[in-house]
Amino acid sequence: MKNLAGLMKQAQQMQSKMAEMQEALADLEIEGAAGAGMVKVVMSGKYNLRSIKIDPSLVNADDVEVLEDLILAAVNDASSKVEATTQEKMQDVTGGLNLPAGMKLPF
């Protein structure tokens, strides 16, 4: 019974830490870039796009398709970084808990 109580306490602490981490992720600002930094985006840890910066040299009627591709690449770069940061922070929170392989949190 003692082990179960300890496990429940550990789960409650982890739940509290996860809630704190979710709040911290919402406040994070992660930058993604494409085209050697000519297009930059900033995204929150919750995948909300916060800003887009475009180098003025790119604005030309003939370059619209290139610009669109660069924006897409920058957003995808930021998304990848958000995912990596989220996984890193989750490992910090769940470090003391041995979860079965393939089990992801939050459930």
Secondary structure, DSSP 8 states (H G I E B T S, - for coil): -HHHHHHHHHHHHHHHHHHHHHHHHHH-EEEEEETTTTEEEEEETTS-EEEEEE-GGG--GGGHHHHHHHHHHHHHHHHHHHHHHHHHHHHHHHTTS---TT--S--
